[in-house]
Amino acid sequence: MRNVGWIGALYTLVLLFILPLQIILRYTGEVNENGMYTEKLKTLFEVVGSLQFLFMFTVPVVLAIFLFRYIQTKSAADYIHSLPISRGVLFWQNVLLGIVSLVLPVIISAIVLFLIKDSVNVDDLYTLKLILRWAIDTIILNIFVFSGAVFAGMFTGMSILQGAFIYILFILPAALIQFFIMNVKFYWYGFATTYYSGRNLQDLVPFIHIMDLLDSGKESYLSLVIYAIVACALCFIAFIAYQKRSLEIATHAIAFNWLKPIFIYGLTTCSLLLWGMYFGEIKDSFKWLIFGYVFGSLLGYILGHMILAKTWRVFDKWKGYLLFVAAAIIIGIGLKVDVFGYSSYLPNQENIQSVYFDEDDYSLTDNPKSHDPENGDYYRPPYYYSDKNTVNFIRALHKQIIKDQPNISKREIQSGDAREITFAYNLKNDKKVVRQYAVREADYKAFYKRIIETPEYKNHSFYILERDNKNMRYVKEVQINVMYKSGAIVIKDPNKIEDLKLAIRKSIQNQTYEDTQSNQQSWSSIDFMDGNGRSVDSIPFEKSYKEVEKWLKHEKMFESARVMPEDVSNIVVLKNKDHEILQNAWVDTPSILTKRKGALTIKDSKQIDHFLSHTTIQEQGDYIVVFRYKNSSPEVQMFDANTIPTELKEKLK
């Protein structure tokens, strides 16, 4: 108790400061005028949750290190184990003392929370159920972390490594998987790196998994039971290791001889994958990937031997490294040759049930439970195309990409010259095939045209328009917001909202592939809003949406839904002789352009309307146009020669 009692006492004070005291400071006295203190707590982890998690993952580790410090020191280990007390009694006595030191502070804090419950201003700020839930969660997870730290301590003779090993143990599974994913993409063409990286890997890391569950208040009893079972298993394995552990191993890095090669080659493998991933990603080159492997494996192998030997004189241990290199080369060649046919695999047409096709693969791994629609966080499920024609067209594009295997650099993706696309097939045998590629859309226009012009693709271009869209029940109004105009059109009539949706759907159905590729700026933004003023979804009012234009004109809203010539004082047009790229200095100070020689000022409303109807989002063009708005700051646009009236071209030579 003298050795570790202070940890339990300090933890008690910390918990009392983090929870009861913070609640008293925040929720007693005068209530804030803006209603800041009126919301009830969903979970007690909302109160300084970051500090609660910090101590949950540090206090049990420190406690385990101090409790079993005696087995890491030769003199203490010899003395304690010379006493007429069995190892079993010693082990379970320390474990029990550690658990009591972690449980008592939580119970004391829970009692104080209950006593002050009725003293805060907010009625039912938290309930007895929330207190019990918090206490149970904290106790079980504290014991889980403590058990892991005890387990780690049985396999090393150094306290500092005991602390390091427990955190490595928690992170290692997810880290190894992530390292492998980031490396294998250099070998298998089409490997869906971001898909597999985002596929709940964080759930393998207890720190992240626990914080996500507790912070959201959505933890399940099953999760707690699993953590409790794992804690018991770790303690039982640690007990067996403690009984078999040699006293002489104190101050040694690894406690068992059979574990030493696992440690060395495990560290070498992790270092190889880490540095290979680093250099491969930074340089985007297979040669640099190999350099990273050589550098990383040497570093890991030498470092592992130095830790075991506790000296830097380990450069004579090269035979084991050669064996490792031979094994790594065999595995690398197997991946590069693609013995499994991963890169060339394409599902048979008759086996495909549906297919996902999009630039963004986030929705494939997005968890619906992580969204809270009541607070404006709306979940959008991935859409899988099932129409036979659409599926065939998507598969044809995929087949051509596999055949071509275009070499796309990161620079092309960052500049927008290329894009990443994801294919995800649901097969009839309940299996899933996911592939990800970087392509230049310009190289596959014919394929994209066939896909984008299919009715199914158009029907699902915008999720808000889908008839089975569950988020639509939250929509209470539609706002049409126009840039460079103050105020917004607000539509609250449910019938008019449905009519507008129908007009949008018809407009999309009538769009051609060329319309979707146009760089024209939209008239405005059509925002579907919930009852609390938050956007559920948004659709641009494109200039090609003729049915929407027709409906707005019928409702006498069209002039308010776009910038009109009367909203513009004048425009200034000048030829971009050197084909300069749109510059921030022009946007900030348009006078740089308007004072140039040859700049033409236009005030005619018909000509202004022509330019408004052809505004673009491009950054380079044959002509520069400055729009001077009456109620907003000027805007600089780029125009191509084919959008400039002939009579103006003569004046702008």
N, C-alpha and C positions, 0 to 999 in steps of 0.2 A: 504493500500500500504506500510506503514511503517513496518507493521508486516510481510509481505511475499514478498515485492518487491525485497529484497536482494536475494531471492531464484531464481527469474526469471533472475536477473542480473548475478548472479553467473553461472546459467545454460547457459546463452548466452556466457560468457567467456569460459566455458568448451567446448561448441560445436565449437566455433571458434578455440580453441586449438586442438581439436580432428580431425577436418576435414580441414578447409582451411590452417591452419598453417602447419599441417602435410603434406599436399599435396605440399605446397611451399617448405618445407624442403626436401622432397623426390624426387620431380620431376622437380626441377629447378636446374640450374647450369650444371655441366658436367654430361653427361649420363654415367653410369657405363659401363665399358668395356665388361662385360659378358652379356650385354643385359638385365640386371635386370629390367630396367625401360621401356622396349619396349612394354610390354603387356598392352592392354587397360583394364580398370576396367569394370567388369560385373555389379557391384553394388557398391555404395558408402559405403556400410557396410563392404566392404573389407578393408577399411582404419580404423585401430584400432577398429575393430568391437566389440571386447570384452568390451572396455570402453564405446562405444555407448550403448550397451545392459545393462551394469551396471547402467548407469545413467537413462536409460529408465525405469528401474524397481525400482529406488530409489527416484529420484527427485519428481515424481508425488506423491509418498507416503508421503514424508516429507512435501510437499506442502499442501496436504489434511489435515495432522495432524495439521499444524500450522494454517490453515484457520479455522478449526473447533475446535481449542483448547478451545475456550470460552465455548462450551457446556460441556466440561469435567471438568470445574472448577466451583464450586458453586457460588462464588462471581461474576465471569464474566458472568455466565449464568443468574443469577438473574438480573444483571444490564442491559445486552443487551436486554433481553426479557421484561424489564420494559419500554423500549422506545416505542414510538408510531409507531412501524414498524411491519408489519405482519411477521409471520414465513416464509411464502412463499417468500417474498422479501428478507429476510435475507439469506435464503438457496440459492436461485438462484443467488443472488449477489455474494456470495462466490464462487459458482460453476463457474460463468462466469469469475470472477477474476482469478480463478485457471486455467481455460482454456486459457485465454489471456496470463498468465504468462508462459504457456507451448508452446503456438503457436508462439508468437513473437520471442523467441530465434531461433526457427527453420527457420522462414522466414528470419531473419537477416542473419543467416548462409548460407541459400540458395542463397541470393543476393550476398554475398561475394564470394561464390563458382562460381557463374556466372561471376563475375567481374574478377576473377583470372584465368578463364578457358583457355584463350589464352596465358597466361604467362608461362605455363609449357612447357617443351621440347617435350613431347610426343603428337603428333597430335591426337586430339579427344580422349584424355585420358578418358574423360567422357563427356557426351552430356547433353544438356538442358533437355532431356527426363529423364536421370538418376537423375538429380538434383530434378526435379519435383516428380519423383517416390520416391526418398529418403525422401523428405519433407512430402509428403502425408502419407507415411508409418509411419514416426516418429510421426507426429501430431496425427493420428488416434490411434496409439498404446499408446502414452503418455496419451491421453484422456481416453482410455480404462483402463489403470492402475490407473489413477486418480479417475475415477468413482468407481472402485472397492474399493479404499481406503476410499472414501467418504461413500460408502455403509457400509463398515465395521465399520466406526466411529459412525454410527447411532444406532448401537446395543450394544455399550459399553459406559461406563462412564469414561474410562481411556485411555489416549493417547497411552501409551505403548502397551495396548492390541489392540488398533486400528491398530497399525503397525503390530503386530503379527497376528491378524485375517486376514488381507488382504493376507499375504503370505500363511497362512494355507488354506484360501479359494481357492487359486489358486492350491495348491498342494493336498488338501484333496481328491477330486474324484479319482485321479490316485492312491494315497496312499492307500485308502480303498480297491480299486479293487485289488491292488498288495498284500495287507495284506491277503485278502480273498483267493486269488489264492495260496499263499504260505502256508496257513493253511489247505485248503481243500484237498491238496495232501496227507495229513496224514490220510484222511478218505476214499477217493475214489481211489481204485487201478486203475492205468492206467491214472490218470489225467495228461493232457499234460501241466505241469507247465511252461516250457520254451516257449511253443507255445503261451499260453495266455498272458504270461508276455511280450513277444516281439511283441504282436499284436497291435502296434501303441499306447501303453499306454501313450507314451511321448506326443502324440497329445492332451491329456487331460490336460497337464500342460502348461499353456500359456507361461511361461518362455522358456521352451525347444522348444515348437512349433513355437513360434515367431522367436527365434534364428535360428532354422533350415531353416525356410522359407526365412528370410531376408539374411542370410549368403550365401545361395545357389542362391539367386536372382530369385527363382522360385515361389515367393508368387503370389497368384491369387487375382483378384479383389473381388471374392466371399468371400475370407477369410477376407479381409478388411471390406467388407460390414457387415459380421457377427460380427466382433469385434465392429464396430460402433453401430450396433443394440443392442448388449449386453451392451455396455456402456450407451446407452440411457435408457435401461431397468433398469440397476443398479441405475442410477440417479433418475429415477421415483420412484422406490421402496424406495430409501433412502429419497426422499422428503416426501413420505407418512409416513415413520417411524419417520422422524423429527417432523412432525406435531403432531403425537400421543405420542411422547416421553415426559416423565415427567421431569420437571426441577430438582427435587430432586434426580434424578438418577445419577447426576454428581458424579464422583469418585467411582461409583459402577462398578463392573466387567461386569455385564450383564444388559442391559437397560430395558428388558421386562421380566415379571415374567414367561410368557409361554415359554420363551426361556431357562430358567434356568435348568429344567430337561433335555431338549435336550442337553444342554451343558455338564451337568454332565455325562449322560449316553452315550453321543457321545464320550467324552473323555475316559470314562471307556472302551467302546468297542474298540476304537483305541489302547489303552494301552494293553488290553487283547490280541488283534490280533498281535500287535507288539512283545510283550514279548513271546507269544506262538511261533511265527515264529522264534524268536531268539534262544530260548532254544531248540526247536524242530530241527532246522537246525544244531546247534552246536553239540548237543549230538546224533542226528539222532535216537531219541527215543520218543515213544508215552508218556511214563511216564514223561519225561522232558517237553514235550509239555503241559501236564496238569499242571505241576508245573509253567510253564511260564504263563498259563492262570490265575492261582490263584494269583501269584505275580503281574502280570500286571493289573488285574482287581482291586485288592486292592489299588495298587499305583494310578491308574487313578481315582478311586472313591474318595479316600481321597484327592488327589491333586485338584480335581474339587471342592470339598466342601471348601477346604482351600482358593482357589482363590475367590470364591463367598463370603465367610465369612471374608476374610482377617485376618484369625487367624488359628493357628494350633489346636485349641480346637474344633475339629469336630468329635471326636471318638464316640459320642453318636448317630450319624446318621447311624445306622446299618440296619434299617428296609428296606430302599430302596436298600441297597446292596444285602440283601437276596432275594428280588424280582428279581433283575438282575441275580443273580446266578441261581435261579430256571429257568428263561427263557433261560439262556445260556446252562444249562444242557439239557433241552428239545431239543434245536436246535442241540447240540452236539450229543445226542443219535440218533436223526433223521438222521444226517450225517453219523454216524458210522454204523447204521443199513442199510444205503443205501436204503432208501425207494423208490428212483427213479430207482433203478437197474442200476446205472451208471457203476459200476465195472464189471458187468457180461454181459453188452450189447455188442452184435456183430451183425453188419448189415447182413440181409439176403442176400444170394448169388445173388438172382434174382433182388435185389434192387440196387446192386453196379454197378456204371457206370465206375469208375476208382479208382485206389488206389495209394497213395504215400507211399513208403517204403524206409527208409534210417535212418542212424544214426544221421544225421544232420537235424534239423527241421528249421534252420535259413531261408532257401529259401522259406519256406511257408509264412513267414511274411516279407520277404525282399521286399522293395519298389523299383520297376524299375526306378522311377523318381529320386531316390537318387543316381543313378549311372551315370557317365559321360564317355561313351566309347571314346569320342574324347581325353580324358586325361588319357586313359589307365585303367579306372575303368569300367570293363565289367560286365554286369548283366547276371546271369545264372538262368533261371526260373526253378521252381520245375518240376520234371517229374512224371506224373501219368501213371501207368501201366494199360492198357485196354485190353490186350490179355486175353482171358478167362482162359487159363491154368495158366498164371502168377498170375492173380487175385485170382484164387482158391488156389494156393500154398501159397500165402501170407496170405490169410484168414485162411488157415489151421494152419499156424504158430501162428497167432494171437489167434485162438481158443485154442490151446494147452497152450499158455502162460496164458490165462485167467483161464484155468483149473488148472494149476500148481501154479500160483501166487508165483513165486520164491522170496525168501527173500534175496535181494542183499544189501550189505552195501556200503557206500560211499568209503570205503577203497578199495573194489574190483574194483570199477569203476576207481578210481585214479591209481591203480596199473596195469590196463589193463586186469585184469582177467574177468571183465564183461564190458558190453557196454550198452549204451542207444539206443533204437530204437524207431522210430515214425511211426505210421500208420495213414494215413489221407484218408478217403473214401469220394469220391464224389458220392452221391446217385442220383438216377433217379428223385427224387422229389426236386432236387436242394438244398438239405441239405448237411451239411458236418459233418463228425464224425472224431475227432482226438483223438488218444490215444498215450501215451508214457510209455515205460517200460524199466527196467534195467534187462538184462538177461546175462547168461553165454552162449556164442555161442556154446561151447562144448556140452552143454546139448541138443542142437537142431540142431545138424549137419545134420541129415536126412532132416529136413525141409529146412535148408539153402541150402543144395545141390540141391534140386529140384528147388528152386527159382533162384539161381545163374546160373544154367546151362540152363535156358530157353533162347531162342533166343532173346526175347524182353529185358530181363535184360542185356544180353551181348551187345545188340545194343546200349544201353543207359548207359553203364558203364562209358563212357567218353563223356561228353557233346560236346567236340570239334569235335567228329566224327559223330554227328547227321546231317542228310542231311538238316534239316530245321534250323540249327544253324545260327542265325542272326549274331553272332560275327565273323563268318568265313570271312565275307566281309572285315574285318580289317586285316586279315592275309596276309602278303606279303612275308614271308620267314619262314623256319623251321631251327632251330639250334639244333644240337645234341651235348650236353655237357657231357664230361666224367670226372668224378672225378679222380684226380691223373694224369691227362694229360692236358697239356696246349693247348689252342686253341679249336675251336669248328668247327664241320662240318656245313656249311651253304648251304641250298638248297633254291634257289629263283625261279626255274622253276615251274610254276603253274601245269604243267602236272606231274612232279615228285612229287610234294606235294600231288596231288590227288592219285598217285600210292602208295605213302607211307601210306596215310590214308587208302586206300583199304587193304594194307598188314597188318596194325594194326588191322583193323576190322576183317579180316580173322583170325588173331592170337588170338584175343579175342574169336571169335566163337569156336575155337578149344580148348580153355582152359577148364580144368576140375575144379571142386570145389576144389580139392586137390591142384591144381596149384595156385589158388587164396589165399589159406591158407599157402602156403609155406613161410618160413621166409628167403628165399634167397634174396640177395641183387641184385638190377637191374643192368644191364650193364651200363646204362647211362640215361640221361633225354632228351626226345624229346620235345622241346619247340616251340610252334607256336607263332610267333612274328608279331607285327604290323610294320608299316613303320617307327616308331620312336624308335625302339629297345626295346619296352615293350612287356612283355609276355601276350598273350591273354589266353593261357591255356598251360598246360604241362602234358605229359604222360610219365611214366617210360618205358624204354625199358627193359622189363622183359626177363629173360633167357628162359622162355617158349614160347616166341614169335618167333616161327620158321619161319613163313612167312616173318616177318620183317627181320630176319637174312638172309633169302634167297634173299630178295630184295636188302639188303645192299651189299651182296656179288656180286650180279649181277651188281650193280652200283660201285663196287670196293670201298666201304666205310666201310665195316664191321670191318676191322682191326683198323680203326680210330674211330669207334663208341664204342669201348670197351677197357679195359685194356688188353694188350697183354703180354705174358711172357717176351718179350724183354724190357718191361717197368719196370720190376722188377729185382733188383740186386740179391736178394735171399729171401727165406722165412725161418723162424725159427718155428719149431713145437715142442710143449711139452705137456705132459699129464697134464690135470687139475685134479690132484688126489683128491683134497678136494672140487671139484666142486665149486670153487670160482666164484663170480659174477664179470663181467667186471668192472674194476675200472678205475677211471680217472687218477690215478697215472701211470697206465700201458700205457695209451694213451700218456701222457705227457713224460714219460720216459720209452720207451720199453726195455731199457737195463736191467731193473729190471727183465724182463722175460728171455731175451736172455742169461743172465749169470747164469740162474738156472741150477742145475745139471740135466742132461738128455735131455737138449734142443738139437734138431737136426736141423742142417742147411742144406737146400736143394737148389741146383742151377740148377738141371735138368729142362729144359724148359717144357717137357711133364708133369712132376709132378707139376710144378708151374702152368701150364695151368689147371690141374685138380683142384687145390685149388682155382684158380680164378673163375672157373666155379661153385664152390659150396660156394662162400662167402655168409655170412648170416648177418642178422640184430639182431640176438638173443644176449642176455646178459649173457647167461650161457650155457656151453656145456662140453663135455667130454675132448676136446682138445683145446689148445690155439695156435693160429697161428699169427705170426708177419710178415706182408708184408713189405719188405724194397724196396721202389720205388726209381727209379733213379732220378726223377725230382720232388719228393714230400716227405713229411715227412712220417715216418712209420705209419702203421695202424695195430691195434690189432683186431682180429676176434675170434669168438667162433665157434667150429665145433663139431658136434655129431659124435659118433663112426662110424655110418654107412656111413659117407662121407670121412673117412680116408682110403686110400689104405691098403690092408691087409699086404703087405710087410713092410709098415712103422709102423704098429701097433706092429709088433714083435720087432722093434728097440726101440720103445718108452715105453716098459713095465717098 
